[in-house]
């Protein structure tokens, strides 16, 4: 994601999402107010880049959390489907595969929903990182890496 630095507090950087001046054509006439509704978020400057307020930066997720998040988001519901499929088959011997699949799907959605609710209340501790500083080519708003 590309954003503009709004504040710097040590290694924690506050970034405004996107480029508000390029949100849409209507912002040229200031009618819709999209420019004022862009999201602010914080990132870490782990690369110790020389940053200043107003610069454009590209941010990304830290690589160390990808495997754990992928297992939690994908593998856990898949295992829940298998458990639900097997449980329905074991508890109700005469049911067909359709009922077993419905039981598996129910378990999948229950576990996925619970995972979502837990993650909503216990956010991931890894903040996004500043991956590089960008220089805006003002007339065309194309970005070049520094």
C-alpha positions as CSV (number, residue, x, y, z in Angstrom):
1,X,0.0,0.0,0.0
2,X,1.2,3.5,-0.7
3,X,0.6,6.3,1.7
4,X,1.9,9.7,2.8
5,X,3.7,10.1,6.2
6,X,1.7,12.3,8.6
7,X,3.7,11.9,11.8
8,X,6.9,10.3,13.0
9,X,7.4,9.1,16.6
10,X,10.7,7.2,16.8
11,X,10.3,4.0,14.8
12,X,6.5,4.3,14.7
13,X,5.2,6.2,11.6
14,X,1.6,7.4,11.0
15,X,0.7,7.1,7.4
16,X,-2.3,8.4,5.5
17,X,-3.6,5.7,3.1
18,X,-3.3,6.4,-0.6
19,X,-2.8,9.7,-2.3
20,X,-5.8,11.8,-1.4
21,X,-5.2,14.4,-4.2
22,X,-5.6,11.5,-6.7
23,X,-8.6,9.9,-5.1
24,X,-11.0,10.7,-8.1
25,X,-11.8,13.4,-10.5
26,X,-14.6,14.8,-8.3
27,X,-12.0,15.8,-5.7
28,X,-10.7,18.5,-8.1
29,X,-14.0,20.3,-7.4
30,X,-14.0,19.4,-3.7
31,X,-17.6,18.1,-3.8
32,X,-17.5,14.6,-2.4
33,X,-15.0,14.9,0.4
34,X,-13.2,11.7,-0.2
35,X,-10.0,13.5,0.3
36,X,-10.9,14.0,4.0
37,X,-12.0,10.4,4.6
38,X,-8.8,8.5,3.9
39,X,-7.6,6.1,6.7
40,X,-4.7,6.7,9.0
41,X,-2.6,3.7,10.2
42,X,0.7,3.1,11.9
43,X,3.7,1.3,10.5
44,X,7.2,0.4,11.9
45,X,10.4,1.8,10.3
46,X,12.5,-1.3,11.0
47,X,14.9,-0.6,8.1
48,X,15.9,2.7,9.8
49,X,15.1,4.7,6.6
50,X,15.6,8.5,6.7
51,X,12.0,9.6,6.6
52,X,10.2,13.0,6.9
53,X,6.6,14.1,7.1
54,X,5.0,14.4,3.7
55,X,7.0,11.7,2.0
56,X,5.3,8.9,0.2
57,X,6.2,5.4,1.3
58,X,5.3,1.9,0.3
59,X,4.2,-0.4,3.2
60,X,3.9,-4.1,3.5
61,X,3.2,-6.9,6.0
62,X,6.1,-8.5,7.9
63,X,7.1,-11.9,6.5
64,X,7.5,-13.6,9.9
65,X,3.7,-13.7,10.5
66,X,2.6,-15.1,7.1
67,X,2.9,-18.8,7.9
68,X,1.1,-18.5,11.2
69,X,-1.7,-16.4,9.7
70,X,-2.1,-18.7,6.8
71,X,-2.4,-21.8,9.1
72,X,-4.9,-20.0,11.2
73,X,-7.0,-18.7,8.4
74,X,-6.9,-21.7,6.0
75,X,-5.8,-24.9,7.8
76,X,-7.9,-24.6,10.9
77,X,-11.2,-24.3,9.1
78,X,-10.2,-27.2,6.7
79,X,-9.4,-29.4,9.7
80,X,-12.8,-28.4,11.2
81,X,-14.5,-29.5,8.1
82,X,-12.9,-32.9,8.3
83,X,-13.7,-33.3,11.9
84,X,-17.4,-32.3,11.3
85,X,-17.6,-34.6,8.4
86,X,-16.3,-37.5,10.5
87,X,-18.4,-36.7,13.6
88,X,-21.6,-36.7,11.6
89,X,-20.7,-40.0,10.1
90,X,-19.8,-41.5,13.4
91,X,-22.7,-40.2,15.4
92,X,-25.4,-40.9,12.7
93,X,-24.4,-44.2,11.0
94,X,-27.2,-44.2,8.4
95,X,-26.7,-40.7,7.0
96,X,-25.3,-40.2,3.5
97,X,-22.4,-38.1,2.4
98,X,-24.6,-35.0,1.9
99,X,-25.4,-34.9,5.6
100,X,-21.8,-35.5,6.4
101,X,-20.8,-32.6,4.1
102,X,-23.4,-30.4,5.7
103,X,-22.0,-31.2,9.2
104,X,-18.5,-30.5,7.9
105,X,-19.6,-27.2,6.4
106,X,-21.3,-26.2,9.6
107,X,-18.1,-26.9,11.6
108,X,-16.0,-25.0,9.0
109,X,-18.2,-21.9,9.3
110,X,-18.4,-22.1,13.1
111,X,-14.6,-22.3,13.4
112,X,-14.0,-19.6,10.7
113,X,-16.5,-17.3,12.5
114,X,-15.0,-17.9,15.9
115,X,-11.5,-17.3,14.4
116,X,-12.7,-14.0,13.0
117,X,-14.3,-12.9,16.3
118,X,-11.2,-13.8,18.2
119,X,-8.9,-11.9,15.8
120,X,-11.2,-8.9,15.8
121,X,-10.8,-8.6,19.6
122,X,-7.2,-9.7,19.8
123,X,-5.5,-8.0,16.8
124,X,-2.2,-9.2,15.3
125,X,0.7,-7.6,17.1
126,X,2.9,-7.3,14.0
127,X,2.5,-3.8,12.5
128,X,3.0,-3.2,8.8
129,X,6.5,-2.1,7.8
130,X,7.9,0.7,5.6
131,X,9.4,-1.2,2.7
132,X,10.6,1.7,0.6
133,X,10.4,5.5,0.2
134,X,8.8,6.8,-3.0
135,X,9.4,10.1,-4.8
136,X,6.3,11.6,-6.4
137,X,6.8,12.8,-10.0
138,X,4.4,15.7,-9.4
139,X,3.0,16.4,-12.9
140,X,1.9,12.8,-13.5
141,X,1.9,11.3,-10.0
142,X,3.9,8.2,-11.0
143,X,6.1,6.8,-8.4
144,X,9.8,6.0,-8.6
145,X,11.8,4.0,-6.1
146,X,14.5,5.8,-4.1
